[in-house]
Amino acid sequence: MTKRMSVFGTGYLGATHAVGMAELGHDVIGVDVDQSKIDKLSAGEVPFFEPGLPELLQKNLASGRLRFTTDPAEAADADVHFIGVGTPQQAGSYAADMRYVDAVIETLAPLLTKPTVVLGKSTVPVGTAARLSAKLKELAPVGDGAELGWNPEFLREGFAVEDTLRPDRIVLGVDPGSPGRIEEIARDIYADAIGRDTPFLVTDLATAELVKVSANAFLATKISFINAIAEVCEATGADVRDLADAIGHDERIGRKFLGAGLGFGGGCLPKDIRAFMARAGELGVDQALTFLREVDAVNLRRREHVIDLARTLVGNELDGVPVAVLGAAFKPNSDDVRDSPALDVASKLYETGADVRVYDPEAMDNARAVRPRLHYADSMVEACRGARLVVVATEWQEFRQASPVDLAGVVSEANVIDGRNCLDAPAWIDAGWTYRGLGRLSA
């Protein structure tokens, strides 16, 4: 059944969800305080890179099922309201900054004049939903007629359209005392996915909040585990890729997320595991998550290790050394540079005095905005021209498929650090390169 819905927040999560819901046939209005975002989206322009999203945005704007506004009053009469704003890390703290989530409730609640359902999608500290539910009922003219549930998102950047339209599971947190209207509406919203036998899991509010942060904590732990093993592999001459293949055949472990390299970054995993630790401390169970401190430390240590490898390859002195860093986004198929290992490595190399030139197929504008001192090249070849060292820091297909023979003809010294273990190492070695991978110093 078609629903009239609003999505508060038109950043990565909110804009993607709004477009996805319109594509599923619902009437959607996106709300944001940022006029520039609203103007771009209304004109059919996505303010970030996500494959497939611009086409769906334009299609659903044209159909009339989707529009955007800065006026929350225009969204007040929707059947359901989604909270899709950011929860960044607080400055000077591990805790999540909840001001934007709170602002949605404080803005929306007084406008609600009929029974309404609000569904949170933002990643929040456990206990947030119960607190917001009480605030919603307090501020809304309809009181208990305003109900809040939590419906966490599980989007993967680069695959967000697929994850929205065809999710691998749907989680809905509701208050045990809820009369059931939240679940009924959620089942209508996600009828298409449920009809394809997508698991639909109904939990209490706290469990739904914990599902997302627990999933991210587990993925971060798995990535840092293989990167810790990579350190041992380098010390012993073992090959971490062969090792990961071998243990990945164990169905209890699996091969996914066992790719050793520069580690994780982006706007979710780093800040979410830190916020999880901070919330555990507030709850008096901080010892339960102390292992996440080492997960975080291992992840950050990989970036420093690349600098050490760079020094080894060029003779211990990086001052004035021309270095090409291929990649700025934290992962391929994204222009997100938040906590990007690639951009962090480029910055650390710059701080040693290296002459760093960065190239990324999609993230150049965002990289320039946050690291303006770095030099940026217009192409991979231009970045590599005259370089004594090439660092592959984001596993874009363009870099994976690059010809080592052709690149050897433009660099001044053929040294490469495969920061994502994504290159065909024997081919690069055969082309005359001194190759170093992470967890496999040579191939």
C-alpha positions as CSV (number, residue, x, y, z in Angstrom):
1,M,0.0,0.0,0.0
2,T,1.4,3.4,-1.0
3,K,2.3,5.6,2.0
4,R,2.9,9.3,2.2
5,M,6.3,9.7,4.0
6,S,8.9,12.2,4.9
7,V,12.6,11.6,5.3
8,F,14.4,14.1,7.6
9,G,18.0,14.5,6.5
10,T,19.2,14.4,2.9
11,G,22.8,13.3,3.3
12,Y,24.0,9.9,2.2
13,L,21.5,7.9,4.2
14,G,18.5,10.2,3.9
15,A,18.7,11.0,0.2
16,T,19.3,7.3,-0.7
17,H,16.3,6.2,1.5
18,A,14.0,8.9,0.1
19,V,14.8,8.0,-3.5
20,G,14.5,4.3,-2.7
21,M,11.1,4.7,-1.1
22,A,9.9,6.7,-4.1
23,E,11.1,4.0,-6.4
24,L,9.1,1.4,-4.4
25,G,6.0,3.5,-5.2
26,H,5.6,5.7,-2.1
27,D,5.0,9.4,-2.1
28,V,8.1,10.9,-0.5
29,I,9.2,14.4,0.7
30,G,12.8,14.9,1.8
31,V,13.5,17.6,4.4
32,D,16.7,19.3,5.2
33,V,17.9,22.6,6.7
34,D,20.7,22.8,4.0
35,Q,19.2,24.8,1.1
36,S,22.0,23.9,-1.2
37,K,21.4,20.2,-0.8
38,I,17.7,20.7,-1.4
39,D,18.3,22.8,-4.5
40,K,20.7,20.1,-6.0
41,L,18.3,17.2,-5.2
42,S,15.3,19.1,-6.6
43,A,17.3,19.7,-9.8
44,G,18.1,16.0,-10.1
45,E,21.7,16.2,-8.9
46,V,23.0,13.9,-6.2
47,P,25.5,15.7,-3.9
48,F,27.6,12.6,-3.5
49,F,28.7,9.7,-5.7
50,E,26.6,6.6,-5.5
51,P,26.2,4.4,-8.6
52,G,22.7,4.2,-9.9
53,L,21.2,6.8,-7.6
54,P,21.2,9.8,-10.0
55,E,19.1,7.9,-12.5
56,L,16.5,6.9,-9.9
57,L,16.4,10.4,-8.4
58,Q,15.6,11.9,-11.8
59,K,13.1,9.3,-12.6
60,N,11.1,9.8,-9.4
61,L,11.3,13.5,-9.5
62,A,9.7,13.3,-12.9
63,S,7.0,10.9,-11.7
64,G,6.0,13.4,-9.0
65,R,6.5,10.8,-6.3
66,L,9.5,12.6,-4.8
67,R,10.2,16.2,-3.9
68,F,12.4,18.1,-1.4
69,T,11.9,21.1,0.9
70,T,13.5,23.0,3.8
71,D,10.1,23.6,5.4
72,P,9.2,20.8,7.8
73,A,5.6,22.0,7.9
74,E,5.2,20.7,4.3
75,A,5.9,17.2,5.6
76,A,3.8,17.3,8.8
77,D,0.8,15.4,7.4
78,A,2.8,12.3,6.1
79,D,1.7,8.9,7.3
80,V,5.2,8.0,8.5
81,H,8.4,10.1,9.1
82,F,11.9,8.7,8.8
83,I,14.9,10.1,10.7
84,G,17.9,9.9,8.5
85,V,20.3,12.6,9.8
86,G,23.9,12.1,10.7
87,T,25.4,11.1,14.1
88,P,29.0,12.2,13.8
89,Q,31.6,11.7,16.5
90,Q,31.7,14.5,19.0
91,A,34.8,16.7,19.0
92,G,37.1,15.7,21.7
93,S,35.1,12.6,22.6
94,Y,34.3,9.1,21.3
95,A,30.6,9.7,21.9
96,A,28.1,10.3,19.1
97,D,26.8,13.8,18.5
98,M,23.0,13.5,18.8
99,R,22.1,17.1,18.2
100,Y,20.8,16.5,14.7
101,V,18.6,13.6,15.7
102,D,17.2,15.5,18.7
103,A,16.5,18.5,16.4
104,V,14.3,16.4,14.1
105,I,12.1,15.4,17.0
106,E,12.0,18.9,18.4
107,T,11.1,20.3,15.0
108,L,8.7,17.7,13.9
109,A,6.8,16.8,17.0
110,P,4.9,20.1,17.5
111,L,3.7,19.9,13.9
112,L,2.0,16.5,14.4
113,T,-1.8,16.9,14.6
114,K,-2.9,13.4,13.8
115,P,-1.7,9.9,14.9
116,T,1.7,9.4,13.3
117,V,4.6,6.9,13.2
118,V,8.2,8.1,13.3
119,L,10.9,5.6,12.3
120,G,14.5,6.2,13.1
121,K,17.1,5.0,10.7
122,S,20.2,6.9,12.0
123,T,22.8,4.9,13.9
124,V,22.4,5.9,17.5
125,P,23.6,4.9,21.0
126,V,21.4,2.3,22.7
127,G,18.8,4.0,24.8
128,T,18.3,6.8,22.3
129,A,15.0,5.5,20.9
130,A,13.3,5.2,24.3
131,R,14.4,8.8,25.1
132,L,13.2,10.1,21.8
133,S,9.9,8.3,22.1
134,A,9.2,10.0,25.4
135,K,10.2,13.4,24.0
136,L,8.0,12.8,20.9
137,K,4.9,12.1,23.0
138,E,5.6,15.0,25.2
139,L,6.0,17.6,22.4
140,A,3.4,16.3,19.9
141,P,-0.2,17.7,20.2
142,V,-1.5,14.2,19.6
143,G,0.5,12.8,22.6
144,D,0.4,9.0,22.6
145,G,-0.9,9.1,19.1
146,A,2.7,9.8,18.0
147,E,4.6,6.5,18.1
148,L,8.3,5.9,17.5
149,G,10.1,2.8,16.2
150,W,13.6,2.1,15.1
151,N,14.4,0.7,11.7
152,P,18.3,0.7,11.3
153,E,19.9,1.0,7.9
154,F,22.5,-1.5,6.6
155,L,23.7,0.4,3.5
156,R,27.1,-0.3,1.9
157,E,28.5,2.6,0.1
158,G,28.7,1.7,-3.6
159,F,25.8,-0.7,-3.3
160,A,23.3,1.5,-1.4
161,V,20.6,1.4,-4.1
162,E,20.6,-2.4,-4.1
163,D,20.6,-2.5,-0.3
164,T,17.6,-0.1,-0.1
165,L,15.5,-1.8,-2.8
166,R,16.5,-5.4,-2.0
167,P,17.8,-5.5,1.6
168,D,19.2,-8.7,3.1
169,R,17.1,-8.2,6.3
170,I,14.7,-5.6,7.8
171,V,14.9,-4.9,11.5
172,L,12.2,-3.0,13.3
173,G,12.4,-2.1,16.9
174,V,9.2,-1.3,18.8
175,D,8.1,-0.6,22.3
176,P,6.7,-3.9,23.7
177,G,3.6,-1.9,24.8
178,S,3.0,-0.6,21.2
179,P,-0.5,-1.4,19.9
180,G,1.0,-2.8,16.7
181,R,0.5,0.1,14.3
182,I,4.2,0.6,13.8
183,E,4.7,-3.0,12.6
184,E,1.6,-2.8,10.4
185,I,2.9,0.4,8.7
186,A,6.4,-1.0,8.3
187,R,5.1,-4.1,6.7
188,D,3.2,-2.0,4.2
189,I,6.3,0.1,3.4
190,Y,8.5,-2.9,2.8
191,A,5.9,-5.1,1.3
192,D,8.0,-5.6,-1.9
193,A,11.0,-7.0,0.0
194,I,8.9,-9.0,2.4
195,G,7.1,-10.6,-0.6
196,R,10.5,-11.9,-1.7
197,D,11.0,-13.6,1.7
198,T,13.4,-11.0,3.0
199,P,13.7,-11.7,6.8
200,F,11.6,-9.2,8.8
201,L,12.8,-9.1,12.4
202,V,10.7,-7.4,15.1
203,T,12.6,-6.6,18.3
204,D,12.5,-4.2,21.2
205,L,13.9,-0.7,20.7
206,A,17.2,-1.4,22.4
207,T,17.9,-4.5,20.4
208,A,17.2,-2.7,17.1
209,E,19.7,0.0,18.1
210,L,22.3,-2.5,19.1
211,V,21.9,-4.6,15.9
212,K,23.5,-1.9,13.7
213,V,26.4,-1.0,16.0
214,S,27.1,-4.7,16.8
215,A,27.2,-5.5,13.1
216,N,29.7,-2.7,12.5
217,A,31.8,-3.7,15.5
218,F,32.0,-7.3,14.2
219,L,33.0,-6.2,10.7
220,A,35.6,-3.8,12.1
221,T,37.0,-6.6,14.3
222,K,37.2,-9.0,11.4
223,I,39.1,-6.5,9.3
224,S,41.5,-5.6,12.1
225,F,42.0,-9.3,12.9
226,I,43.3,-10.1,9.4
227,N,45.4,-6.9,9.5
228,A,46.9,-8.0,12.8
229,I,47.7,-11.4,11.3
230,A,49.2,-9.5,8.3
231,E,51.8,-8.0,10.7
232,V,52.8,-11.5,11.8
233,C,52.9,-12.7,8.2
234,E,55.4,-9.9,7.3
235,A,57.6,-10.9,10.2
236,T,57.6,-14.5,9.2
237,G,57.5,-14.4,5.4
238,A,54.0,-15.8,5.2
239,D,51.4,-14.6,2.7
240,V,48.3,-13.2,4.3
241,R,46.2,-13.7,1.2
242,D,46.8,-17.4,1.0
243,L,46.2,-17.6,4.8
244,A,42.9,-15.8,4.4
245,D,41.8,-18.0,1.6
246,A,42.6,-21.1,3.7
247,I,40.8,-20.0,6.9
248,G,38.0,-18.5,4.8
249,H,36.9,-22.0,3.7
250,D,35.8,-22.6,7.2
251,E,32.1,-21.8,7.1
252,R,32.2,-20.5,10.6
253,I,34.7,-17.8,9.5
254,G,34.1,-17.1,5.8
255,R,36.3,-15.2,3.4
256,K,34.4,-11.8,3.3
257,F,36.1,-8.9,5.1
258,L,39.4,-10.9,5.4
259,G,41.2,-8.6,3.0
260,A,44.3,-7.4,4.6
261,G,45.4,-3.9,3.7
262,L,45.1,-0.3,4.8
263,G,42.1,-1.0,7.0
264,F,38.6,0.5,7.3
265,G,37.5,4.1,7.1
266,G,34.5,6.1,6.1
267,G,31.7,7.7,7.9
268,C,30.4,4.6,9.7
269,L,32.7,2.0,11.1
270,P,35.3,4.2,12.8
271,K,32.9,6.6,14.5
272,D,30.4,3.8,15.3
273,I,32.8,1.6,17.2
274,R,34.1,4.5,19.1
275,A,30.5,5.6,20.0
276,F,29.8,2.0,21.0
277,M,32.7,2.1,23.4
278,A,31.6,5.4,24.8
279,R,28.1,4.2,25.4
280,A,29.3,1.0,27.1
281,G,31.3,3.2,29.5
282,E,28.1,5.3,30.3
283,L,26.3,2.0,31.0
284,G,29.0,0.7,33.3
285,V,30.0,-2.2,31.0
286,D,33.0,-0.6,29.4
287,Q,35.1,-3.7,30.0
288,A,32.8,-5.7,27.6
289,L,34.1,-3.6,24.7
290,T,37.7,-2.9,25.6
291,F,38.8,-5.2,22.7
292,L,37.4,-2.5,20.3
293,R,40.2,-0.2,21.4
294,E,42.7,-2.6,19.9
295,V,40.5,-3.0,16.8
296,D,40.8,0.7,16.4
297,A,44.5,0.8,17.2
298,V,45.3,-2.0,14.7
299,N,43.4,-0.2,12.0
300,L,45.2,3.1,12.5
301,R,48.6,1.3,12.8
302,R,48.2,0.0,9.2
303,R,48.5,3.6,7.9
304,E,51.7,4.2,9.8
305,H,53.1,0.9,8.5
306,V,52.7,2.1,4.9
307,I,54.9,5.1,5.8
308,D,57.5,2.8,7.2
309,L,57.4,0.7,4.0
310,A,57.7,3.8,1.9
311,R,60.9,4.8,3.7
312,T,62.3,1.3,3.2
313,L,61.7,1.4,-0.5
314,V,63.2,4.8,-1.3
315,G,66.2,4.7,1.1
316,N,64.8,5.9,4.4
317,E,64.5,9.5,3.4
318,L,61.2,10.8,2.0
319,D,61.9,14.5,2.0
320,G,61.4,15.7,-1.6
321,V,60.6,12.2,-2.9
322,P,57.9,12.3,-5.6
323,V,55.2,9.9,-4.5
324,A,51.9,9.0,-6.3
325,V,49.0,8.1,-4.1
326,L,46.3,6.3,-6.1
327,G,43.1,6.8,-4.2
328,A,41.5,9.3,-1.9
329,A,38.1,7.7,-1.1
330,F,37.9,5.3,1.7
331,K,36.6,2.6,-0.7
332,P,35.9,2.2,-4.4
333,N,32.6,3.3,-5.9
334,S,32.4,6.2,-3.4
335,D,33.6,9.8,-3.1
336,D,33.5,9.6,0.7
337,V,36.8,10.7,2.2
338,R,35.7,10.7,5.9
339,D,38.4,9.0,7.9
340,S,39.8,7.7,4.6
341,P,43.0,5.6,5.1
342,A,44.0,6.6,1.6
343,L,43.8,10.3,2.2
344,D,45.4,9.8,5.7
345,V,48.4,8.1,4.2
346,A,48.7,10.8,1.6
347,S,48.7,13.4,4.3
348,K,51.2,11.5,6.4
349,L,53.6,11.2,3.4
350,Y,53.2,15.0,2.8
351,E,54.1,15.6,6.5
352,T,57.4,13.7,6.0
353,G,58.3,16.1,3.2
354,A,57.4,13.9,0.3
355,D,56.2,15.5,-2.9
356,V,52.7,13.8,-2.9
357,R,50.4,13.7,-5.9
358,V,47.0,12.2,-5.4
359,Y,44.5,10.9,-8.0
360,D,41.0,9.4,-7.4
361,P,38.4,8.8,-10.1
362,E,35.5,10.4,-8.0
363,A,36.7,11.8,-4.7
364,M,39.0,14.7,-5.9
365,D,36.7,17.6,-4.9
366,N,36.0,16.2,-1.5
367,A,39.7,15.4,-1.0
368,R,40.7,19.0,-1.9
369,A,38.1,20.4,0.5
370,V,39.6,18.6,3.5
371,R,43.3,18.3,2.5
372,P,43.9,21.5,0.4
373,R,47.7,21.4,0.9
374,L,48.1,18.2,-1.1
375,H,48.8,18.2,-4.8
376,Y,46.2,16.6,-7.0
377,A,46.7,15.1,-10.5
378,D,44.1,14.9,-13.3
379,S,44.8,11.3,-14.1
380,M,46.5,8.2,-12.8
381,V,49.3,8.6,-15.4
382,E,49.8,12.3,-14.4
383,A,50.1,11.3,-10.7
384,C,52.7,8.7,-11.5
385,R,54.8,10.7,-13.9
386,G,58.3,11.0,-12.4
387,A,57.4,9.3,-9.2
388,R,59.9,7.2,-7.2
389,L,57.1,5.4,-5.4
390,V,53.5,4.5,-6.2
391,V,51.0,3.7,-3.4
392,V,47.7,2.1,-4.4
393,A,45.5,3.1,-1.5
394,T,41.9,2.6,-2.8
395,E,41.1,-0.5,-4.9
396,W,39.4,1.2,-7.8
397,Q,39.0,-1.0,-10.9
398,E,41.0,1.6,-12.8
399,F,44.0,0.9,-10.6
400,R,43.5,-2.9,-10.5
401,Q,43.5,-3.0,-14.3
402,A,46.4,-0.5,-14.8
403,S,49.2,-1.7,-17.0
404,P,52.4,-2.1,-15.0
405,V,54.4,-2.0,-18.2
406,D,52.9,1.3,-19.3
407,L,53.2,2.9,-15.8
408,A,56.8,1.7,-15.6
409,G,57.5,4.0,-18.6
410,V,56.4,7.1,-16.8
411,V,57.8,6.7,-13.2
412,S,61.4,7.5,-12.4
413,E,61.7,4.4,-10.1
414,A,59.4,1.4,-10.3
415,N,58.5,0.9,-6.6
416,V,54.9,0.1,-5.7
417,I,53.1,-0.4,-2.4
418,D,49.9,-2.4,-2.9
419,G,48.0,-1.0,0.1
420,R,44.9,-3.0,-0.8
421,N,46.5,-6.3,-2.1
422,C,44.5,-5.7,-5.2
423,L,47.2,-5.8,-7.9
424,D,48.4,-8.8,-9.9
425,A,51.7,-9.0,-8.1
426,P,53.5,-11.3,-10.5
427,A,52.6,-9.1,-13.4
428,W,54.0,-6.0,-11.7
429,I,57.2,-7.9,-10.7
430,D,57.7,-9.2,-14.2
431,A,57.3,-5.6,-15.5
432,G,60.3,-4.6,-13.3
433,W,58.6,-3.2,-10.3
434,T,59.8,-3.6,-6.7
435,Y,56.5,-4.8,-5.2
436,R,55.4,-4.7,-1.6
437,G,52.0,-5.8,-0.4
438,L,50.6,-5.6,3.2
439,G,51.1,-9.0,4.8
440,R,53.0,-10.2,1.7
441,L,56.1,-8.1,1.3
442,S,56.9,-9.7,-2.1
443,A,55.1,-12.1,-4.3
